[in-house]
């Protein structure tokens, strides 16, 4: 009887595993949080660190020289790699690095055809780990600036544009697309769009082929840097992107319903970019002011209703933000 019970238990576990969508996580999957710390007050040098959700075990992964910022980390689904972008005077490039800081790889260095070009930023790993979404600035020429969302294979090959497919550098562009993140089933992306005529941002979703474009937030919220929950029910984002003194974290369903704030910082605190925990029960986000100087940011975690807020970085003289909550290594 015990043997039969064990067999059925295994079958039940297999059924649950098969029914989970790509990128789905379960309780207990929460791992370390990656974030960017500026190493000088001028914010011209920044490194990627990781830390346990309780604030212990701080590790520095990147060691950039002066004038270089490594930023916007994003964990691979298996928790073994972090993809990020590196900014210097010549532009932005996308790299990946192991969770222990080894095997730093420039994603297009071995590619000879259909490769990722320069000016890539805000990379995001797909739920199955085979592709990376990112933004690219194709032509920085003022009114004709063309900034769009792309998807590529995880090795930097087979790059294709998702948004503004017909746009070229020859004509002005009324919108820019930034900061993509994946739906847990891997079929859609969420991203922020800047409308130059309105001078505001909004959160959108789109299919990978560029169809089904949908705006989720009103332009007046100036919403940016969205992140999709592991169960697919919510998209978190920051409000008042361009304000220097205010901004909150909010949630919205992927169909645009259920929009509500989970923080209420008023005009004294500004919440920055955010990320769901792999089990979907908490959010990590940066806030300025943090625990120290009024012009510095710290990284926090909180429940989905904004309660049980805890600071996991306590630096009094450095700016720490751009967190991404990774899974336990598998």
C-alpha positions as protocol buffer text, in pm:
chain_id: "A"
residue {
  index: 1
  type: UNK
  ca { x: 0 y: 0 z: 0 }
}
residue {
  index: 2
  type: UNK
  ca { x: 287 y: 235 z: 86 }
}
residue {
  index: 3
  type: UNK
  ca { x: 447 y: 163 z: -253 }
}
residue {
  index: 4
  type: UNK
  ca { x: 120 y: 241 z: -436 }
}
residue {
  index: 5
  type: UNK
  ca { x: 77 y: 563 z: -240 }
}
residue {
  index: 6
  type: UNK
  ca { x: 429 y: 670 z: -334 }
}
residue {
  index: 7
  type: UNK
  ca { x: 362 y: 603 z: -702 }
}
residue {
  index: 8
  type: UNK
  ca { x: 48 y: 815 z: -699 }
}
residue {
  index: 9
  type: UNK
  ca { x: 234 y: 1091 z: -514 }
}
residue {
  index: 10
  type: UNK
  ca { x: 495 y: 1100 z: -790 }
}
residue {
  index: 11
  type: UNK
  ca { x: 223 y: 1109 z: -1055 }
}
residue {
  index: 12
  type: UNK
  ca { x: 54 y: 1398 z: -878 }
}
residue {
  index: 13
  type: UNK
  ca { x: 380 y: 1591 z: -865 }
}
residue {
  index: 14
  type: UNK
  ca { x: 434 y: 1533 z: -1237 }
}
residue {
  index: 15
  type: UNK
  ca { x: 85 y: 1658 z: -1318 }
}
residue {
  index: 16
  type: UNK
  ca { x: 145 y: 1975 z: -1117 }
}
residue {
  index: 17
  type: UNK
  ca { x: 482 y: 2031 z: -1285 }
}
residue {
  index: 18
  type: UNK
  ca { x: 338 y: 1982 z: -1634 }
}
residue {
  index: 19
  type: UNK
  ca { x: 50 y: 2220 z: -1565 }
}
residue {
  index: 20
  type: UNK
  ca { x: 278 y: 2506 z: -1462 }
}
residue {
  index: 21
  type: UNK
  ca { x: 336 y: 2763 z: -1738 }
}
residue {
  index: 22
  type: UNK
  ca { x: 685 y: 2839 z: -1861 }
}
residue {
  index: 23
  type: UNK
  ca { x: 866 y: 3044 z: -1600 }
}
residue {
  index: 24
  type: UNK
  ca { x: 619 y: 2953 z: -1326 }
}
residue {
  index: 25
  type: UNK
  ca { x: 760 y: 2937 z: -975 }
}
residue {
  index: 26
  type: UNK
  ca { x: 637 y: 2787 z: -651 }
}
residue {
  index: 27
  type: UNK
  ca { x: 673 y: 2877 z: -283 }
}
residue {
  index: 28
  type: UNK
  ca { x: 1031 y: 2852 z: -164 }
}
residue {
  index: 29
  type: UNK
  ca { x: 1187 y: 2946 z: -499 }
}
residue {
  index: 30
  type: UNK
  ca { x: 1302 y: 3289 z: -382 }
}
residue {
  index: 31
  type: UNK
  ca { x: 1675 y: 3342 z: -419 }
}
residue {
  index: 32
  type: UNK
  ca { x: 1909 y: 3641 z: -411 }
}
residue {
  index: 33
  type: UNK
  ca { x: 1832 y: 3996 z: -518 }
}
residue {
  index: 34
  type: UNK
  ca { x: 2061 y: 4161 z: -773 }
}
residue {
  index: 35
  type: UNK
  ca { x: 2090 y: 4540 z: -788 }
}
residue {
  index: 36
  type: UNK
  ca { x: 2315 y: 4821 z: -907 }
}
residue {
  index: 37
  type: UNK
  ca { x: 2519 y: 5030 z: -665 }
}
residue {
  index: 38
  type: UNK
  ca { x: 2684 y: 5355 z: -770 }
}
residue {
  index: 39
  type: UNK
  ca { x: 3042 y: 5361 z: -647 }
}
residue {
  index: 40
  type: UNK
  ca { x: 3083 y: 5739 z: -652 }
}
residue {
  index: 41
  type: UNK
  ca { x: 2868 y: 6042 z: -578 }
}
residue {
  index: 42
  type: UNK
  ca { x: 2879 y: 6155 z: -940 }
}
residue {
  index: 43
  type: UNK
  ca { x: 2707 y: 5827 z: -1038 }
}
residue {
  index: 44
  type: UNK
  ca { x: 2952 y: 5769 z: -1321 }
}
residue {
  index: 45
  type: UNK
  ca { x: 3068 y: 5429 z: -1195 }
}
residue {
  index: 46
  type: UNK
  ca { x: 2828 y: 5153 z: -1097 }
}
residue {
  index: 47
  type: UNK
  ca { x: 2861 y: 4784 z: -1010 }
}
residue {
  index: 48
  type: UNK
  ca { x: 2619 y: 4493 z: -979 }
}
residue {
  index: 49
  type: UNK
  ca { x: 2581 y: 4330 z: -639 }
}
residue {
  index: 50
  type: UNK
  ca { x: 2365 y: 4048 z: -505 }
}
residue {
  index: 51
  type: UNK
  ca { x: 2226 y: 4003 z: -156 }
}
residue {
  index: 52
  type: UNK
  ca { x: 2002 y: 3760 z: 29 }
}
residue {
  index: 53
  type: UNK
  ca { x: 1639 y: 3876 z: 77 }
}
residue {
  index: 54
  type: UNK
  ca { x: 1712 y: 3938 z: 444 }
}
residue {
  index: 55
  type: UNK
  ca { x: 2000 y: 4174 z: 365 }
}
residue {
  index: 56
  type: UNK
  ca { x: 2295 y: 3946 z: 445 }
}
residue {
  index: 57
  type: UNK
  ca { x: 2559 y: 3791 z: 221 }
}
residue {
  index: 58
  type: UNK
  ca { x: 2641 y: 4095 z: 6 }
}
residue {
  index: 59
  type: UNK
  ca { x: 2848 y: 4001 z: -302 }
}
residue {
  index: 60
  type: UNK
  ca { x: 2995 y: 4227 z: -571 }
}
residue {
  index: 61
  type: UNK
  ca { x: 2981 y: 4070 z: -919 }
}
residue {
  index: 62
  type: UNK
  ca { x: 3114 y: 4337 z: -1154 }
}
residue {
  index: 63
  type: UNK
  ca { x: 3418 y: 4561 z: -1107 }
}
residue {
  index: 64
  type: UNK
  ca { x: 3392 y: 4835 z: -1370 }
}
residue {
  index: 65
  type: UNK
  ca { x: 3664 y: 5096 z: -1421 }
}
residue {
  index: 66
  type: UNK
  ca { x: 3604 y: 5469 z: -1387 }
}
residue {
  index: 67
  type: UNK
  ca { x: 3341 y: 5606 z: -1620 }
}
residue {
  index: 68
  type: UNK
  ca { x: 3165 y: 5270 z: -1665 }
}
residue {
  index: 69
  type: UNK
  ca { x: 2827 y: 5170 z: -1522 }
}
residue {
  index: 70
  type: UNK
  ca { x: 2705 y: 4810 z: -1512 }
}
residue {
  index: 71
  type: UNK
  ca { x: 2333 y: 4818 z: -1446 }
}
residue {
  index: 72
  type: UNK
  ca { x: 1980 y: 4678 z: -1490 }
}
residue {
  index: 73
  type: UNK
  ca { x: 2057 y: 4316 z: -1389 }
}
residue {
  index: 74
  type: UNK
  ca { x: 1809 y: 4042 z: -1481 }
}
residue {
  index: 75
  type: UNK
  ca { x: 1831 y: 3683 z: -1354 }
}
residue {
  index: 76
  type: UNK
  ca { x: 1812 y: 3377 z: -1577 }
}
residue {
  index: 77
  type: UNK
  ca { x: 1525 y: 3137 z: -1495 }
}
residue {
  index: 78
  type: UNK
  ca { x: 1764 y: 2877 z: -1353 }
}
residue {
  index: 79
  type: UNK
  ca { x: 1934 y: 3130 z: -1125 }
}
residue {
  index: 80
  type: UNK
  ca { x: 2280 y: 3066 z: -1269 }
}
residue {
  index: 81
  type: UNK
  ca { x: 2333 y: 3377 z: -1482 }
}
residue {
  index: 82
  type: UNK
  ca { x: 2262 y: 3749 z: -1474 }
}
residue {
  index: 83
  type: UNK
  ca { x: 2226 y: 3951 z: -1792 }
}
residue {
  index: 84
  type: UNK
  ca { x: 2294 y: 4325 z: -1768 }
}
residue {
  index: 85
  type: UNK
  ca { x: 2400 y: 4622 z: -1971 }
}
residue {
  index: 86
  type: UNK
  ca { x: 2727 y: 4810 z: -1955 }
}
residue {
  index: 87
  type: UNK
  ca { x: 2731 y: 5184 z: -2020 }
}
residue {
  index: 88
  type: UNK
  ca { x: 3034 y: 5391 z: -2111 }
}
residue {
  index: 89
  type: UNK
  ca { x: 3110 y: 5693 z: -2330 }
}
residue {
  index: 90
  type: UNK
  ca { x: 3065 y: 5487 z: -2648 }
}
residue {
  index: 91
  type: UNK
  ca { x: 2716 y: 5356 z: -2566 }
}
residue {
  index: 92
  type: UNK
  ca { x: 2554 y: 5049 z: -2416 }
}
residue {
  index: 93
  type: UNK
  ca { x: 2640 y: 4681 z: -2456 }
}
residue {
  index: 94
  type: UNK
  ca { x: 2472 y: 4369 z: -2320 }
}
residue {
  index: 95
  type: UNK
  ca { x: 2668 y: 4116 z: -2116 }
}
residue {
  index: 96
  type: UNK
  ca { x: 2596 y: 3813 z: -1904 }
}
residue {
  index: 97
  type: UNK
  ca { x: 2784 y: 3690 z: -1598 }
}
residue {
  index: 98
  type: UNK
  ca { x: 2759 y: 3392 z: -1364 }
}
residue {
  index: 99
  type: UNK
  ca { x: 2604 y: 3442 z: -1021 }
}
residue {
  index: 100
  type: UNK
  ca { x: 2953 y: 3415 z: -866 }
}
residue {
  index: 101
  type: UNK
  ca { x: 3097 y: 3692 z: -1086 }
}
residue {
  index: 102
  type: UNK
  ca { x: 3286 y: 3465 z: -1327 }
}
residue {
  index: 103
  type: UNK
  ca { x: 3251 y: 3398 z: -1702 }
}
residue {
  index: 104
  type: UNK
  ca { x: 3160 y: 3752 z: -1804 }
}
residue {
  index: 105
  type: UNK
  ca { x: 3047 y: 3728 z: -2167 }
}
residue {
  index: 106
  type: UNK
  ca { x: 2975 y: 3998 z: -2425 }
}
residue {
  index: 107
  type: UNK
  ca { x: 2680 y: 3849 z: -2609 }
}
residue {
  index: 108
  type: UNK
  ca { x: 2782 y: 3942 z: -2963 }
}
residue {
  index: 109
  type: UNK
  ca { x: 3158 y: 3885 z: -2944 }
}
residue {
  index: 110
  type: UNK
  ca { x: 3145 y: 3541 z: -3114 }
}
residue {
  index: 111
  type: UNK
  ca { x: 2859 y: 3618 z: -3352 }
}
residue {
  index: 112
  type: UNK
  ca { x: 2919 y: 3673 z: -3725 }
}
residue {
  index: 113
  type: UNK
  ca { x: 2568 y: 3711 z: -3868 }
}
residue {
  index: 114
  type: UNK
  ca { x: 2236 y: 3852 z: -3745 }
}
residue {
  index: 115
  type: UNK
  ca { x: 2406 y: 3980 z: -3431 }
}
residue {
  index: 116
  type: UNK
  ca { x: 2321 y: 4223 z: -3157 }
}
residue {
  index: 117
  type: UNK
  ca { x: 2465 y: 4566 z: -3233 }
}
residue {
  index: 118
  type: UNK
  ca { x: 2562 y: 4842 z: -2992 }
}
residue {
  index: 119
  type: UNK
  ca { x: 2330 y: 5061 z: -2785 }
}
residue {
  index: 120
  type: UNK
  ca { x: 2143 y: 4769 z: -2629 }
}
residue {
  index: 121
  type: UNK
  ca { x: 1999 y: 4817 z: -2280 }
}
residue {
  index: 122
  type: UNK
  ca { x: 1747 y: 4684 z: -2026 }
}
residue {
  index: 123
  type: UNK
  ca { x: 1790 y: 4314 z: -2113 }
}
residue {
  index: 124
  type: UNK
  ca { x: 1532 y: 4064 z: -1983 }
}
residue {
  index: 125
  type: UNK
  ca { x: 1558 y: 3686 z: -1991 }
}
residue {
  index: 126
  type: UNK
  ca { x: 1261 y: 3488 z: -2126 }
}
residue {
  index: 127
  type: UNK
  ca { x: 1091 y: 3239 z: -1889 }
}
residue {
  index: 128
  type: UNK
  ca { x: 1242 y: 2940 z: -2071 }
}
residue {
  index: 129
  type: UNK
  ca { x: 1587 y: 3102 z: -2081 }
}
residue {
  index: 130
  type: UNK
  ca { x: 1633 y: 3075 z: -2457 }
}
residue {
  index: 131
  type: UNK
  ca { x: 1576 y: 3439 z: -2554 }
}
residue {
  index: 132
  type: UNK
  ca { x: 1645 y: 3788 z: -2427 }
}
residue {
  index: 133
  type: UNK
  ca { x: 1434 y: 4099 z: -2485 }
}
residue {
  index: 134
  type: UNK
  ca { x: 1601 y: 4440 z: -2478 }
}
residue {
  index: 135
  type: UNK
  ca { x: 1573 y: 4799 z: -2596 }
}
residue {
  index: 136
  type: UNK
  ca { x: 1795 y: 4943 z: -2865 }
}
residue {
  index: 137
  type: UNK
  ca { x: 1864 y: 5302 z: -2961 }
}
residue {
  index: 138
  type: UNK
  ca { x: 1909 y: 5270 z: -3337 }
}
residue {
  index: 139
  type: UNK
  ca { x: 1971 y: 5635 z: -3419 }
}
residue {
  index: 140
  type: UNK
  ca { x: 2025 y: 5901 z: -3156 }
}
residue {
  index: 141
  type: UNK
  ca { x: 1964 y: 6209 z: -3365 }
}
residue {
  index: 142
  type: UNK
  ca { x: 1725 y: 6423 z: -3166 }
}
residue {
  index: 143
  type: UNK
  ca { x: 1382 y: 6434 z: -3330 }
}
residue {
  index: 144
  type: UNK
  ca { x: 1454 y: 6119 z: -3530 }
}
residue {
  index: 145
  type: UNK
  ca { x: 1562 y: 5916 z: -3226 }
}
residue {
  index: 146
  type: UNK
  ca { x: 1448 y: 5556 z: -3281 }
}
residue {
  index: 147
  type: UNK
  ca { x: 1430 y: 5351 z: -2961 }
}
residue {
  index: 148
  type: UNK
  ca { x: 1249 y: 5017 z: -2991 }
}
residue {
  index: 149
  type: UNK
  ca { x: 1211 y: 4671 z: -2835 }
}
residue {
  index: 150
  type: UNK
  ca { x: 1398 y: 4372 z: -2977 }
}
residue {
  index: 151
  type: UNK
  ca { x: 1422 y: 4001 z: -2901 }
}
residue {
  index: 152
  type: UNK
  ca { x: 1729 y: 3783 z: -2964 }
}
residue {
  index: 153
  type: UNK
  ca { x: 1853 y: 3437 z: -2879 }
}
residue {
  index: 154
  type: UNK
  ca { x: 2038 y: 3412 z: -2549 }
}
residue {
  index: 155
  type: UNK
  ca { x: 2371 y: 3391 z: -2735 }
}
residue {
  index: 156
  type: UNK
  ca { x: 2315 y: 3728 z: -2907 }
}
residue {
  index: 157
  type: UNK
  ca { x: 2209 y: 3591 z: -3248 }
}
residue {
  index: 158
  type: UNK
  ca { x: 1882 y: 3610 z: -3449 }
}
residue {
  index: 159
  type: UNK
  ca { x: 1792 y: 3964 z: -3346 }
}
residue {
  index: 160
  type: UNK
  ca { x: 1447 y: 4088 z: -3452 }
}
residue {
  index: 161
  type: UNK
  ca { x: 1247 y: 4399 z: -3382 }
}
residue {
  index: 162
  type: UNK
  ca { x: 916 y: 4375 z: -3196 }
}
residue {
  index: 163
  type: UNK
  ca { x: 788 y: 4734 z: -3180 }
}
residue {
  index: 164
  type: UNK
  ca { x: 778 y: 5014 z: -3441 }
}
residue {
  index: 165
  type: UNK
  ca { x: 874 y: 4765 z: -3711 }
}
residue {
  index: 166
  type: UNK
  ca { x: 830 y: 5000 z: -4006 }
}
residue {
  index: 167
  type: UNK
  ca { x: 1008 y: 5297 z: -3846 }
}
residue {
  index: 168
  type: UNK
  ca { x: 1340 y: 5416 z: -3987 }
}
residue {
  index: 169
  type: UNK
  ca { x: 1599 y: 5674 z: -3889 }
}
residue {
  index: 170
  type: UNK
  ca { x: 1494 y: 5900 z: -4176 }
}
residue {
  index: 171
  type: UNK
  ca { x: 1180 y: 6042 z: -4013 }
}
residue {
  index: 172
  type: UNK
  ca { x: 1082 y: 6178 z: -3669 }
}
residue {
  index: 173
  type: UNK
  ca { x: 928 y: 5933 z: -3424 }
}
residue {
  index: 174
  type: UNK
  ca { x: 656 y: 6034 z: -3177 }
}
residue {
  index: 175
  type: UNK
  ca { x: 722 y: 5743 z: -2937 }
}
residue {
  index: 176
  type: UNK
  ca { x: 1005 y: 5548 z: -2776 }
}
residue {
  index: 177
  type: UNK
  ca { x: 981 y: 5195 z: -2629 }
}
residue {
  index: 178
  type: UNK
  ca { x: 1180 y: 5101 z: -2320 }
}
residue {
  index: 179
  type: UNK
  ca { x: 1246 y: 4839 z: -2051 }
}
residue {
  index: 180
  type: UNK
  ca { x: 1078 y: 4515 z: -2171 }
}
residue {
  index: 181
  type: UNK
  ca { x: 983 y: 4226 z: -1943 }
}
residue {
  index: 182
  type: UNK
  ca { x: 827 y: 3890 z: -2030 }
}
residue {
  index: 183
  type: UNK
  ca { x: 489 y: 3739 z: -1951 }
}
residue {
  index: 184
  type: UNK
  ca { x: 532 y: 3408 z: -1763 }
}
residue {
  index: 185
  type: UNK
  ca { x: 406 y: 3210 z: -2064 }
}
residue {
  index: 186
  type: UNK
  ca { x: 665 y: 3378 z: -2289 }
}
residue {
  index: 187
  type: UNK
  ca { x: 407 y: 3493 z: -2545 }
}
residue {
  index: 188
  type: UNK
  ca { x: 387 y: 3866 z: -2466 }
}
residue {
  index: 189
  type: UNK
  ca { x: 608 y: 4147 z: -2344 }
}
residue {
  index: 190
  type: UNK
  ca { x: 527 y: 4439 z: -2119 }
}
residue {
  index: 191
  type: UNK
  ca { x: 724 y: 4761 z: -2162 }
}
residue {
  index: 192
  type: UNK
  ca { x: 707 y: 5136 z: -2113 }
}
residue {
  index: 193
  type: UNK
  ca { x: 640 y: 5378 z: -2396 }
}
residue {
  index: 194
  type: UNK
  ca { x: 731 y: 5746 z: -2399 }
}
residue {
  index: 195
  type: UNK
  ca { x: 499 y: 5970 z: -2600 }
}
residue {
  index: 196
  type: UNK
  ca { x: 691 y: 6282 z: -2703 }
}
residue {
  index: 197
  type: UNK
  ca { x: 377 y: 6484 z: -2776 }
}
residue {
  index: 198
  type: UNK
  ca { x: 236 y: 6416 z: -2428 }
}
residue {
  index: 199
  type: UNK
  ca { x: 578 y: 6409 z: -2260 }
}
residue {
  index: 200
  type: UNK
  ca { x: 454 y: 6114 z: -2053 }
}
residue {
  index: 201
  type: UNK
  ca { x: 515 y: 5739 z: -2021 }
}
residue {
  index: 202
  type: UNK
  ca { x: 264 y: 5452 z: -2009 }
}
residue {
  index: 203
  type: UNK
  ca { x: 282 y: 5074 z: -1965 }
}
residue {
  index: 204
  type: UNK
  ca { x: 194 y: 4858 z: -2267 }
}
residue {
  index: 205
  type: UNK
  ca { x: 188 y: 4490 z: -2362 }
}
residue {
  index: 206
  type: UNK
  ca { x: 250 y: 4340 z: -2705 }
}
residue {
  index: 207
  type: UNK
  ca { x: 286 y: 4000 z: -2871 }
}
residue {
  index: 208
  type: UNK
  ca { x: 631 y: 3892 z: -2985 }
}
residue {
  index: 209
  type: UNK
  ca { x: 537 y: 3951 z: -3349 }
}
residue {
  index: 210
  type: UNK
  ca { x: 444 y: 4313 z: -3272 }
}
residue {
  index: 211
  type: UNK
  ca { x: 67 y: 4266 z: -3289 }
}
residue {
  index: 212
  type: UNK
  ca { x: -188 y: 4308 z: -3012 }
}
residue {
  index: 213
  type: UNK
  ca { x: -43 y: 4632 z: -2876 }
}
residue {
  index: 214
  type: UNK
  ca { x: -236 y: 4736 z: -2564 }
}
residue {
  index: 215
  type: UNK
  ca { x: -195 y: 5035 z: -2332 }
}
residue {
  index: 216
  type: UNK
  ca { x: -263 y: 4950 z: -1965 }
}
residue {
  index: 217
  type: UNK
  ca { x: -211 y: 5277 z: -1779 }
}
residue {
  index: 218
  type: UNK
  ca { x: -333 y: 5635 z: -1832 }
}
residue {
  index: 219
  type: UNK
  ca { x: -73 y: 5877 z: -1961 }
}
residue {
  index: 220
  type: UNK
  ca { x: -118 y: 6104 z: -1659 }
}
residue {
  index: 221
  type: UNK
  ca { x: 41 y: 5838 z: -1432 }
}
residue {
  index: 222
  type: UNK
  ca { x: 370 y: 5864 z: -1624 }
}
residue {
  index: 223
  type: UNK
  ca { x: 417 y: 5490 z: -1561 }
}
residue {
  index: 224
  type: UNK
  ca { x: 741 y: 5307 z: -1637 }
}
residue {
  index: 225
  type: UNK
  ca { x: 965 y: 5001 z: -1583 }
}
residue {
  index: 226
  type: UNK
  ca { x: 697 y: 4729 z: -1553 }
}
residue {
  index: 227
  type: UNK
  ca { x: 748 y: 4374 z: -1428 }
}
residue {
  index: 228
  type: UNK
  ca { x: 511 y: 4077 z: -1477 }
}
residue {
  index: 229
  type: UNK
  ca { x: 411 y: 3860 z: -1178 }
}
residue {
  index: 230
  type: UNK
  ca { x: 505 y: 3489 z: -1194 }
}
residue {
  index: 231
  type: UNK
  ca { x: 139 y: 3382 z: -1202 }
}
residue {
  index: 232
  type: UNK
  ca { x: 61 y: 3627 z: -1483 }
}
residue {
  index: 233
  type: UNK
  ca { x: -213 y: 3807 z: -1291 }
}
residue {
  index: 234
  type: UNK
  ca { x: -41 y: 4139 z: -1221 }
}
residue {
  index: 235
  type: UNK
  ca { x: 203 y: 4386 z: -1371 }
}
residue {
  index: 236
  type: UNK
  ca { x: 392 y: 4608 z: -1126 }
}
residue {
  index: 237
  type: UNK
  ca { x: 539 y: 4944 z: -1226 }
}
residue {
  index: 238
  type: UNK
  ca { x: 656 y: 5281 z: -1097 }
}
residue {
  index: 239
  type: UNK
  ca { x: 460 y: 5605 z: -1138 }
}
residue {
  index: 240
  type: UNK
  ca { x: 567 y: 5964 z: -1211 }
}
residue {
  index: 241
  type: UNK
  ca { x: 877 y: 5862 z: -1403 }
}
residue {
  index: 242
  type: UNK
  ca { x: 994 y: 6219 z: -1465 }
}
residue {
  index: 243
  type: UNK
  ca { x: 927 y: 6362 z: -1119 }
}
residue {
  index: 244
  type: UNK
  ca { x: 1226 y: 6428 z: -894 }
}
residue {
  index: 245
  type: UNK
  ca { x: 1029 y: 6417 z: -569 }
}
residue {
  index: 246
  type: UNK
  ca { x: 738 y: 6173 z: -596 }
}
residue {
  index: 247
  type: UNK
  ca { x: 649 y: 5835 z: -738 }
}
residue {
  index: 248
  type: UNK
  ca { x: 487 y: 5513 z: -617 }
}
residue {
  index: 249
  type: UNK
  ca { x: 465 y: 5143 z: -697 }
}
residue {
  index: 250
  type: UNK
  ca { x: 136 y: 5031 z: -854 }
}
residue {
  index: 251
  type: UNK
  ca { x: -26 y: 4713 z: -983 }
}
residue {
  index: 252
  type: UNK
  ca { x: -253 y: 4651 z: -1281 }
}
residue {
  index: 253
  type: UNK
  ca { x: -399 y: 4341 z: -1445 }
}
residue {
  index: 254
  type: UNK
  ca { x: -271 y: 4260 z: -1797 }
}
residue {
  index: 255
  type: UNK
  ca { x: -611 y: 4363 z: -1937 }
}
residue {
  index: 256
  type: UNK
  ca { x: -583 y: 4709 z: -1780 }
}
residue {
  index: 257
  type: UNK
  ca { x: -826 y: 4650 z: -1492 }
}
residue {
  index: 258
  type: UNK
  ca { x: -758 y: 4657 z: -1119 }
}
residue {
  index: 259
  type: UNK
  ca { x: -519 y: 4951 z: -1130 }
}
residue {
  index: 260
  type: UNK
  ca { x: -413 y: 5059 z: -779 }
}
residue {
  index: 261
  type: UNK
  ca { x: -121 y: 5196 z: -579 }
}
residue {
  index: 262
  type: UNK
  ca { x: 53 y: 4983 z: -318 }
}
residue {
  index: 263
  type: UNK
  ca { x: 276 y: 5262 z: -182 }
}
residue {
  index: 264
  type: UNK
  ca { x: 174 y: 5616 z: -90 }
}
residue {
  index: 265
  type: UNK
  ca { x: 491 y: 5820 z: -68 }
}
residue {
  index: 266
  type: UNK
  ca { x: 343 y: 6164 z: -119 }
}
residue {
  index: 267
  type: UNK
  ca { x: 588 y: 6436 z: -218 }
}
residue {
  index: 268
  type: UNK
  ca { x: 866 y: 6327 z: 18 }
}
residue {
  index: 269
  type: UNK
  ca { x: 955 y: 5981 z: -115 }
}
residue {
  index: 270
  type: UNK
  ca { x: 1004 y: 5849 z: -466 }
}
residue {
  index: 271
  type: UNK
  ca { x: 980 y: 5478 z: -541 }
}
residue {
  index: 272
  type: UNK
  ca { x: 1189 y: 5356 z: -832 }
}
residue {
  index: 273
  type: UNK
  ca { x: 1200 y: 5034 z: -1039 }
}
residue {
  index: 274
  type: UNK
  ca { x: 1055 y: 4713 z: -895 }
}
residue {
  index: 275
  type: UNK
  ca { x: 1059 y: 4335 z: -939 }
}
residue {
  index: 276
  type: UNK
  ca { x: 837 y: 4048 z: -821 }
}
residue {
  index: 277
  type: UNK
  ca { x: 979 y: 3771 z: -606 }
}
residue {
  index: 278
  type: UNK
  ca { x: 986 y: 3433 z: -785 }
}
residue {
  index: 279
  type: UNK
  ca { x: 707 y: 3300 z: -562 }
}
residue {
  index: 280
  type: UNK
  ca { x: 499 y: 3610 z: -640 }
}
residue {
  index: 281
  type: UNK
  ca { x: 429 y: 3702 z: -278 }
}
residue {
  index: 282
  type: UNK
  ca { x: 659 y: 4002 z: -242 }
}
residue {
  index: 283
  type: UNK
  ca { x: 807 y: 4285 z: -446 }
}
residue {
  index: 284
  type: UNK
  ca { x: 1150 y: 4441 z: -427 }
}
residue {
  index: 285
  type: UNK
  ca { x: 1186 y: 4808 z: -516 }
}
residue {
  index: 286
  type: UNK
  ca { x: 1422 y: 5099 z: -459 }
}
residue {
  index: 287
  type: UNK
  ca { x: 1324 y: 5418 z: -280 }
}
residue {
  index: 288
  type: UNK
  ca { x: 1478 y: 5760 z: -241 }
}
residue {
  index: 289
  type: UNK
  ca { x: 1546 y: 5883 z: 19 }
}
residue {
  index: 290
  type: UNK
  ca { x: 1667 y: 5557 z: 169 }
}
residue {
  index: 291
  type: UNK
  ca { x: 1810 y: 5502 z: 514 }
}
residue {
  index: 292
  type: UNK
  ca { x: 2090 y: 5759 z: 483 }
}
residue {
  index: 293
  type: UNK
  ca { x: 2142 y: 6079 z: 286 }
}
residue {
  index: 294
  type: UNK
  ca { x: 1830 y: 6238 z: 144 }
}
residue {
  index: 295
  type: UNK
  ca { x: 1967 y: 6214 z: -210 }
}
residue {
  index: 296
  type: UNK
  ca { x: 2052 y: 5840 z: -192 }
}
residue {
  index: 297
  type: UNK
  ca { x: 1836 y: 5534 z: -264 }
}
residue {
  index: 298
  type: UNK
  ca { x: 1806 y: 5197 z: -88 }
}
residue {
  index: 299
  type: UNK
  ca { x: 1649 y: 4866 z: -190 }
}
residue {
  index: 300
  type: UNK
  ca { x: 1344 y: 4733 z: -3 }
}
residue {
  index: 301
  type: UNK
  ca { x: 1108 y: 4436 z: -10 }
}
residue {
  index: 302
  type: UNK
  ca { x: 736 y: 4442 z: 67 }
}
residue {
  index: 303
  type: UNK
  ca { x: 418 y: 4238 z: 37 }
}
residue {
  index: 304
  type: UNK
  ca { x: 190 y: 4293 z: -262 }
}
residue {
  index: 305
  type: UNK
  ca { x: -26 y: 4531 z: -58 }
}
residue {
  index: 306
  type: UNK
  ca { x: 276 y: 4743 z: 35 }
}
residue {
  index: 307
  type: UNK
  ca { x: 295 y: 4619 z: 394 }
}
residue {
  index: 308
  type: UNK
  ca { x: 584 y: 4453 z: 582 }
}
residue {
  index: 309
  type: UNK
  ca { x: 832 y: 4688 z: 419 }
}
residue {
  index: 310
  type: UNK
  ca { x: 1195 y: 4598 z: 491 }
}
residue {
  index: 311
  type: UNK
  ca { x: 1518 y: 4763 z: 382 }
}
residue {
  index: 312
  type: UNK
  ca { x: 1779 y: 4515 z: 256 }
}
residue {
  index: 313
  type: UNK
  ca { x: 2049 y: 4771 z: 181 }
}
residue {
  index: 314
  type: UNK
  ca { x: 2146 y: 5010 z: 457 }
}
residue {
  index: 315
  type: UNK
  ca { x: 2423 y: 5216 z: 301 }
}
residue {
  index: 316
  type: UNK
  ca { x: 2416 y: 5573 z: 422 }
}
residue {
  index: 317
  type: UNK
  ca { x: 2626 y: 5725 z: 144 }
}
residue {
  index: 318
  type: UNK
  ca { x: 2564 y: 5527 z: -178 }
}
residue {
  index: 319
  type: UNK
  ca { x: 2278 y: 5498 z: -427 }
}
residue {
  index: 320
  type: UNK
  ca { x: 2142 y: 5143 z: -467 }
}
residue {
  index: 321
  type: UNK
  ca { x: 1856 y: 5066 z: -706 }
}
residue {
  index: 322
  type: UNK
  ca { x: 1747 y: 4865 z: -1014 }
}
residue {
  index: 323
  type: UNK
  ca { x: 1673 y: 4545 z: -816 }
}
residue {
  index: 324
  type: UNK
  ca { x: 1580 y: 4210 z: -972 }
}
residue {
  index: 325
  type: UNK
  ca { x: 1471 y: 3918 z: -753 }
}
residue {
  index: 326
  type: UNK
  ca { x: 1619 y: 3590 z: -870 }
}
residue {
  index: 327
  type: UNK
  ca { x: 1522 y: 3226 z: -814 }
}
residue {
  index: 328
  type: UNK
  ca { x: 1718 y: 2972 z: -618 }
}
residue {
  index: 329
  type: UNK
  ca { x: 1981 y: 2811 z: -837 }
}
residue {
  index: 330
  type: UNK
  ca { x: 1851 y: 2501 z: -1014 }
}
